[in-house]
Amino acid sequence: MSNAIIAFADKVISQKNKSITDEIFLLIQNNKDLMQEYLRLVEGNSLSSVNTQIGRHVKEAYKLTNAAERNDEPSSTLIKSYQEFV
C-alpha cells in the first residue's frame, strides 16, 4: 500500500475515532432491542454509571487514546457529552 493511501486511511480512521462513542450510543438509540436492554440497565444502575462504563469499554475495545477534546453536542440523545479519541 502506498504512503499516500496509508496516510489517507489514517486520516479517515482518526475522524471516526473522534465520534465513535456517539455512534455507539446512536446504535443503541436506534435499535429497539438494544434500547430496551439499555433502559433495563439504566433502571438497575444509574444513567451516569451505565454511560460511563459503555464509554470506557468503547475506549478499551478499540484500544483508543483520549483526545484533548470532549464533544458537548452529541447526536445521540442518550448522552450529554462524550470523550473524543485519537
VMD Tcl script that draws the C-alpha trace (Angstrom):
set ca {
  {0.00 0.00 0.00}
  {1.35 3.44 -0.86}
  {2.23 6.00 1.81}
  {-0.46 8.36 0.45}
  {-3.13 5.69 0.82}
  {-1.99 4.81 4.34}
  {-1.97 8.50 5.31}
  {-5.47 8.93 3.90}
  {-6.76 5.82 5.69}
  {-5.22 7.06 8.95}
  {-6.94 10.43 8.45}
  {-10.33 8.75 7.93}
  {-9.83 6.45 10.95}
  {-8.87 9.45 13.08}
  {-12.13 11.18 12.15}
  {-14.10 8.02 13.01}
  {-12.34 7.74 16.37}
  {-13.50 11.23 17.33}
  {-17.16 10.26 17.11}
  {-17.17 6.52 17.82}
  {-18.75 6.84 21.27}
  {-21.58 8.96 19.89}
  {-22.09 6.41 17.11}
  {-22.29 3.56 19.63}
  {-25.00 5.42 21.56}
  {-26.83 6.19 18.30}
  {-26.78 2.48 17.52}
  {-28.35 1.75 20.90}
  {-30.89 4.56 20.48}
  {-31.98 3.43 17.01}
  {-32.25 -0.29 17.74}
  {-35.40 -1.35 19.60}
  {-33.86 -4.43 21.25}
  {-30.66 -2.65 22.29}
  {-32.66 0.31 23.62}
  {-34.85 -1.94 25.75}
  {-31.79 -3.66 27.20}
  {-30.11 -0.27 27.78}
  {-33.19 1.01 29.64}
  {-33.19 -2.10 31.85}
  {-29.52 -1.47 32.67}
  {-30.26 2.18 33.49}
  {-33.16 1.08 35.68}
  {-30.88 -1.18 37.72}
  {-27.94 1.24 37.77}
  {-27.56 4.97 37.42}
  {-27.65 6.57 33.98}
  {-24.23 8.07 34.61}
  {-22.76 4.71 35.60}
  {-24.12 2.89 32.54}
  {-22.98 5.59 30.12}
  {-19.55 5.94 31.70}
  {-18.98 2.20 31.63}
  {-20.06 1.95 27.98}
  {-17.74 4.83 27.07}
  {-14.80 3.25 28.88}
  {-15.44 -0.09 27.25}
  {-15.52 1.50 23.78}
  {-12.10 3.01 24.54}
  {-10.72 -0.35 25.68}
  {-12.33 -2.43 22.93}
  {-10.88 -0.25 20.18}
  {-7.62 0.46 22.07}
  {-8.10 4.22 21.77}
  {-6.42 7.15 23.47}
  {-8.25 10.20 24.79}
  {-8.03 13.33 22.68}
  {-7.77 16.68 24.41}
  {-11.35 17.46 23.44}
  {-14.75 16.40 24.67}
  {-17.77 16.82 22.44}
  {-20.63 18.60 24.18}
  {-23.03 18.32 21.24}
  {-23.62 14.61 20.60}
  {-26.10 13.41 18.01}
  {-27.39 10.75 20.40}
  {-29.98 11.87 22.91}
  {-28.77 9.26 25.39}
  {-25.67 11.24 26.32}
  {-24.89 14.88 27.12}
  {-21.25 14.74 26.01}
  {-18.56 12.25 25.14}
  {-14.82 11.91 25.09}
  {-13.21 12.15 21.67}
  {-10.38 9.76 20.87}
  {-7.32 9.82 18.65}
}
mol new
graphics top color blue
foreach p $ca { graphics top sphere $p radius 0.5 }
foreach p [lrange $ca 0 end-1] q [lrange $ca 1 end] { graphics top cylinder $p $q radius 0.2 }
display resetview
